[in-house]
Every structure is written in C-alpha cells, then in structure tokens.
Amino acid sequence: MAGTELLCVPVQEYVEKYGEDNAQYLMEMEQGWFKNYSNAAYTDLGFGENDHYRKYTRECAEWLGWNYDELQGNPSLVKNFVEGDWNSENFLIVEPGQKIVASFDDLIIKAVVAKL
C-alpha cells in the first residue's frame, strides 16, 4: 500500500548505512511533520489519466489517518508557465538585481531592488 511504499525503502537504506538504532531515529525525525497535518487533497488539473495519482493520494491519507478531499484545479497557471506567458497578475517576475520580500498586503510577496 501507499504507506508501506513510502516508508520501507528509506528504512531499509538507513539500516544498511547507519544501523538499526540510528535508522529508527532518522525516521522519527523525518516523519515528525506528519503530526502537524490532518488533511490531504488531490487537485485535478485535467491533464491526462489521473486515477492512479488520485488513488495513491487517497491511500496515503488513509494510511496517515488524515482526511481526504478532491479539488478541481484550473490548469491555466501551469499552461501559462510552460508557454512563457508570465503576466504580472499571476506571476512574480524577479529581475536581476532584485530580491523577494514580504509585501504585507494582498500580494503577499514582491520584488524590490536589492541593496548591497
């Protein structure tokens, strides 16, 4: 199942590289974030056959004991990104010599001239 696939390979690799005790510790550290979440969602962007990925997401959520939801996405952002249609309404364009900072408004982030 999904959870077994997700964990068996790293555990086996860690045991071989670092020993049983260290492998257990590393897995606990890596999986600590699981406790902070309770939901998993599959977003359908309408690209190709997605049943395998939808099923995998549902199995992972079940294995983790999380809620599962399916969302209908809009593929236009991905399409525009791939086609190079990077309009400033949907994309943050960062020019050479700029850096990204918090904007503290609806934009969330913005690009500003980097000061040396």
One Martini backbone bead per residue (centre of mass of N, CA, C, O) as a GRO file, in nm:
protein
  116
    1MET     BB    1   0.103   0.032   0.001
    2ALA     BB    2   0.160   0.356   0.041
    3GLY     BB    3   0.300   0.356   0.320
    4THR     BB    4   0.499   0.132   0.263
    5GLU     BB    5   0.639   0.266   0.024
    6LEU     BB    6   0.721   0.530   0.181
    7LEU     BB    7   0.908   0.361   0.415
    8CYS     BB    8   1.080   0.106   0.338
    9VAL     BB    9   1.319   0.217   0.180
   10PRO     BB   10   1.448   0.412   0.389
   11VAL     BB   11   1.485   0.211   0.618
   12GLN     BB   12   1.672   0.013   0.472
   13GLU     BB   13   1.894   0.220   0.401
   14TYR     BB   14   1.953   0.313   0.693
   15VAL     BB   15   2.037   0.043   0.810
   16GLU     BB   16   2.277  -0.004   0.616
   17LYS     BB   17   2.429   0.275   0.688
   18TYR     BB   18   2.348   0.323   1.033
   19GLY     BB   19   2.163   0.135   1.159
   20GLU     BB   20   1.898   0.069   1.356
   21ASP     BB   21   1.891   0.307   1.561
   22ASN     BB   22   1.947   0.538   1.358
   23ALA     BB   23   1.711   0.478   1.169
   24GLN     BB   24   1.487   0.534   1.370
   25TYR     BB   25   1.561   0.826   1.428
   26LEU     BB   26   1.545   0.936   1.137
   27MET     BB   27   1.244   0.867   1.095
   28GLU     BB   28   1.135   1.043   1.324
   29MET     BB   29   1.239   1.310   1.210
   30GLU     BB   30   1.104   1.297   0.924
   31GLN     BB   31   0.794   1.236   1.057
   32GLY     BB   32   0.711   1.478   1.243
   33TRP     BB   33   0.519   1.638   1.044
   34PHE     BB   34   0.263   1.456   1.052
   35LYS     BB   35   0.141   1.586   1.322
   36ASN     BB   36   0.065   1.880   1.169
   37TYR     BB   37  -0.143   1.706   1.005
   38SER     BB   38  -0.496   1.616   0.847
   39ASN     BB   39  -0.460   1.668   0.527
   40ALA     BB   40  -0.557   1.558   0.191
   41ALA     BB   41  -0.511   1.657  -0.160
   42TYR     BB   42  -0.656   1.635  -0.479
   43THR     BB   43  -0.562   1.799  -0.784
   44ASP     BB   44  -0.747   1.854  -1.072
   45LEU     BB   45  -0.613   1.962  -1.401
   46GLY     BB   46  -0.685   1.771  -1.663
   47PHE     BB   47  -0.436   1.574  -1.699
   48GLY     BB   48  -0.503   1.308  -1.810
   49GLU     BB   49  -0.452   1.016  -1.635
   50ASN     BB   50  -0.542   1.015  -1.264
   51ASP     BB   51  -0.624   0.764  -1.092
   52HIS     BB   52  -0.356   0.679  -0.962
   53TYR     BB   53  -0.308   0.949  -0.798
   54ARG     BB   54  -0.572   0.954  -0.648
   55LYS     BB   55  -0.535   0.683  -0.504
   56TYR     BB   56  -0.265   0.743  -0.363
   57THR     BB   57  -0.366   0.982  -0.195
   58ARG     BB   58  -0.583   0.825  -0.043
   59GLU     BB   59  -0.395   0.609   0.083
   60CYS     BB   60  -0.217   0.803   0.240
   61ALA     BB   61  -0.440   0.926   0.413
   62GLU     BB   62  -0.530   0.663   0.545
   63TRP     BB   63  -0.254   0.580   0.668
   64LEU     BB   64  -0.237   0.866   0.835
   65GLY     BB   65  -0.536   0.960   0.924
   66TRP     BB   66  -0.656   1.143   0.707
   67ASN     BB   67  -0.808   1.360   0.527
   68TYR     BB   68  -1.000   1.362   0.219
   69ASP     BB   69  -0.966   1.547  -0.096
   70GLU     BB   70  -1.120   1.699  -0.388
   71LEU     BB   71  -0.997   1.912  -0.649
   72GLN     BB   72  -1.063   2.168  -0.880
   73GLY     BB   73  -0.857   2.280  -1.115
   74ASN     BB   74  -0.651   2.527  -1.289
   75PRO     BB   75  -0.440   2.501  -1.577
   76SER     BB   76  -0.346   2.793  -1.662
   77LEU     BB   77  -0.087   2.835  -1.495
   78VAL     BB   78   0.074   2.603  -1.617
   79LYS     BB   79   0.043   2.683  -1.911
   80ASN     BB   80   0.172   2.966  -1.887
   81PHE     BB   81   0.443   2.875  -1.781
   82VAL     BB   82   0.526   2.689  -2.020
   83GLU     BB   83   0.466   2.928  -2.244
   84GLY     BB   84   0.569   3.216  -2.111
   85ASP     BB   85   0.303   3.357  -1.973
   86TRP     BB   86   0.424   3.610  -1.757
   87ASN     BB   87   0.218   3.765  -1.583
   88SER     BB   88   0.182   3.997  -1.316
   89GLU     BB   89  -0.084   3.873  -1.198
   90ASN     BB   90   0.044   3.554  -1.167
   91PHE     BB   91   0.347   3.662  -1.153
   92LEU     BB   92   0.672   3.681  -1.024
   93ILE     BB   93   0.901   3.915  -1.134
   94VAL     BB   94   1.259   3.866  -1.121
   95GLU     BB   95   1.510   4.068  -1.149
   96PRO     BB   96   1.804   4.162  -1.178
   97GLY     BB   97   1.879   4.289  -0.850
   98GLN     BB   98   1.659   4.139  -0.703
   99LYS     BB   99   1.423   4.080  -0.435
  100ILE     BB  100   1.238   3.900  -0.197
  101VAL     BB  101   0.946   4.027  -0.023
  102ALA     BB  102   0.736   4.134   0.191
  103SER     BB  103   0.420   4.323   0.148
  104PHE     BB  104   0.168   4.340   0.347
  105ASP     BB  105  -0.053   4.223   0.142
  106ASP     BB  106  -0.225   4.069  -0.113
  107LEU     BB  107   0.051   3.971  -0.250
  108ILE     BB  108   0.276   3.899  -0.004
  109ILE     BB  109   0.485   3.942  -0.246
  110LYS     BB  110   0.795   4.104  -0.367
  111ALA     BB  111   0.996   4.301  -0.579
  112VAL     BB  112   1.322   4.438  -0.508
  113VAL     BB  113   1.582   4.622  -0.469
  114ALA     BB  114   1.894   4.537  -0.399
  115LYS     BB  115   2.092   4.593  -0.121
  116LEU     BB  116   2.442   4.622  -0.032
   0.00000   0.00000   0.00000
